[in-house]
Amino acid sequence: MIAGGTNVTGRYALDADGSADGQVVLSADTALGPRDEVRVEIGAVNDSIDTETITPGVVDVTVADAVVSETDATTNIYENATVAFLSTDGSADHDQAFEVETDAGAFVFAGRTGPGSQAFVFDTAARNWSGTYAVETYLADGSVDRRAAFSIRDLGLGVAAADRTVTTDEAIEGAVLANAAGRSVEIELRRRGDGGAVVARTNRTLSGNGETPFEFPAESVSSGGPGNYTVNVTDVGTGAIAGSERIRVVDAAARTAALRSAIVTEHTGDVADVVVDLTYAETATVTVGSPAVGFRANVTAADRDGDGSVRLRVNTAAAVGATGLPDDGGDVFDVRGIDGGDSPDEIIAADLDDDNRASDALDPGEYGLSVRAGEDSSDAAEDFGTLVLERPAPGGITNWVAPAGTELDDYRSVSSAIDEGRLTRAADAAVGDVVVHRIVAPGLAGEFVRGSGSETERFFALGRTEHGDTDGDQFALNVTRRNRRANAEAYRLDLNETNSRVVADPDNDTYVLAYETGDALFASDSDGDTRIPDAGDDLTAAFAVRENGTFADLDDDRRTVESEYSLVAAEIGAGREPVVVLAAANQSVTGTTTVAPGTQITIRIRSAEGVEPRFLKTARAVVETNGSWAAAFDFEEQRVGDTFTVASATDVLDAESELAAAGEVRATLPVTETDAQTATPAGSGGSGGAPEPRASGASSSGDETDASSTPPTQTTDEPNSDTVVDATRKFVGGVVGTFVDDDGETLRRRLLGFDALLSLSALTTVALFVWRRR
């Protein structure tokens, strides 16, 4: 018997007594290799009973990867395996008849083991089998003898290289994985292109967890030279093949790491961003500081997304008091995407110099930076830079206002609110609106980002709205009522994580604190008494950093920033009363209010008592930055003389403070002093010449509806462009409409009141008179 070119006859026992239909069995305790080529050479046959069934010669042997026995209930095998089915239950085992069917009972094929044989071999790859099958054996009378099932599984063969970029003086390492233990695998290092030439080959057996490491030494890599490679692994038993991702081999001198910026400037207590650019490298090690400045640390980062760069973040606050670092950098080192978002890059090693740790805040000054490709901090640096830490000081606090109910969830929503005019700078805020303090405070970001909880909770964990120093606090934020008279009680606004919301942008040292005036209470500093903020309160918002930690050496005159604002009553009014409109489309009703710009106001117009047909119109107006508002309505279906009421509805005004004004549909608009100087087209009337801010939501008469429309378009008369009708309209509106009698009533209104008619001939005369003068 020859196996793999070796004569192994001595390992096998021969059972060939011929008592079982001439069956010859060779057996041994030594397993054959899955790729062994096996043959049996038969020199002669001596059959004493003259029943020879074997012809002398060479018999080729098929080596099976798996065995399904007739007596096994279920057997698991893997895709592409060569399987031997054995009939071994002792009943009609030789030349055993059987059928194979799917687990659903569908017939696949029928066969026999053959004369004198108990085995049948089939190739699952050739038959393209997958899933679960069953083999049923039959007795001579055709009845079912046994049923043995087998399930064909995915081997899950895979290979992963430890590094996808290596130099010619480094080994290529990795691991082979599979869903089964004990598998024999062949691993090849192949060059991509050039016909896939094999540079090196090794054999491994998967361990009990289905894995095995591999290594192609630097000598093999160097012999292949620079280029692109893959590692291919083949399961010897099934022939399944898996390949690694591309591995780039470069000349040892070509792999580099460099700092994108030679100088990185940040404040002590904040988080510095150090961007490292990699060339033919997946990892880089950065050293921060030196013994000369009393602080030194090393960190190794891996470029997991393969974009050739790593954004390393150094938390200068977390470095204070640290005695050691975990491999992931802990709170001191982190990574972020180049665009500021999350990144698959990671910190894989970090350490602090035992002799150069920061027991107190890092002093302002210059800290050296050095970087080299790879994971060894002792390798020669390839690039150098400087981390400049500046002394932090509060930059300012400004007051803003937003409509009641405004929710600022993140910094994008803050930016959107500013762009849309819903968040504006203000010295006054209406009671009920949202007051916003924008605080610029370098030196807090490091502690802020390492905190836990929401942004609001992390902000208030760093400081409080209390007088006096509190151990560990970084700052104090106090909003107090300014005393209007001597000996008046001082009150401080109690702001906390319950009644306030903080949106932070620590990268830009900015913290936005928002609260509704109705949610916060004034607390007395003397007796703890409380009161609700009210109109007329003059307030000072003061942000001050404590004399400890990062701010310990800051000059007193740089510790505090302040701003002032006042609370006013929420009010709304019409631009002129009564509100006058024309019996035309797109009529503008305007007014002013003290509530925050961006506030949406619902304006409702209802016909007065006795007006027929009755009408109800609603529209929405938006408060402009100057406090004005405008809403557009259609009055095409109304008649001159119809009267109505104008009312408002907002989230911040109480019912008594809402707008309640009278209005009338007239033939012309009132002429003001401004109108006399600058003629306004009669079709764009308003409520007494108020400014025309953006209006929204015109509605027609009938059932109450909400809609949107554009405000009336203001136009400027061109010289000599008026028609006869235009000239007549101006003449009538500017002359007839301004005549008044002793009690102040206009001539136009008296004419309308007595139903007097101006004859067509008179109007024609006036028109011709104006035309001839023009």
Salt bridges, closest charged atoms under 4 A:
ASP21 OD2 - HIS94 ND1 3.84
GLU41 OE2 - ARG39 NE 3.26
ASP65 OD2 - ARG183 NH2 3.22
ASP89 OD2 - ARG146 NE 3.27
ASP95 OD1 - ARG112 NE 3.24
GLU101 OE2 - ARG147 NH1 2.78
GLU136 OE2 - ARG147 NH1 2.64
GLU170 OE2 - ARG255 NH1 3.40
GLU186 OE1 - ARG35 NH1 3.41
GLU186 OE2 - ARG201 NE 3.62
GLU188 OE1 - ARG190 NE 2.81
GLU188 OE2 - ARG201 NH2 2.91
ASP194 OD2 - ARG191 NE 3.21
ASP235 OD2 - ARG183 NH2 2.84
GLU245 OE1 - ARG164 NH1 3.64
GLU266 OE2 - HIS267 ND1 3.69
ASP270 OD2 - HIS267 ND1 3.67
ASP273 OD2 - ARG311 NH2 2.23
ASP273 OD1 - ARG313 NH1 2.81
ASP277 OD1 - ARG260 NH2 2.70
ASP331 OD2 - ARG450 NH2 3.57
GLU346 OE2 - ARG304 NE 2.68
ASP353 OD2 - ARG296 NH2 2.58
ASP354 OD1 - ARG357 NH2 2.46
GLU390 OE1 - HIS267 NE2 3.88
ASP409 OD1 - ARG501 NH2 3.52
ASP410 OD2 - ARG412 NH2 3.68
GLU420 OE1 - ARG422 NE 2.84
GLU447 OE2 - ARG450 NH1 3.49
ASP469 OD1 - ARG546 NH1 3.07
ASP473 OD2 - ARG464 NE 3.60
ASP473 OD2 - ARG546 NH2 3.98
ASP507 OD1 - ARG313 NH2 3.50
ASP507 OD2 - ARG336 NH1 2.61
ASP509 OD2 - HIS267 ND1 3.85
ASP525 OD2 - HIS467 NE2 3.32
ASP525 OD1 - ARG492 NE 3.57
ASP537 OD2 - ARG531 NH1 3.31
ASP538 OD2 - ARG484 NH2 3.02
ASP556 OD1 - ARG559 NE 3.44
GLU564 OE1 - ARG482 NH1 3.90
GLU624 OE2 - ARG694 NE 2.71
GLU664 OE1 - ARG666 NE 3.32
GLU664 OE2 - ARG749 NH1 2.83
GLU704 OE2 - ARG604 NH2 2.81
ASP706 OD2 - ARG620 NH2 3.37
ASP717 OD2 - LYS730 NZ 2.49
ASP722 OD2 - LYS730 NZ 3.69
ASP722 OD2 - ARG774 NH2 3.76
ASP726 OD1 - ARG729 NH1 3.36
ASP741 OD2 - ARG750 NH1 3.18
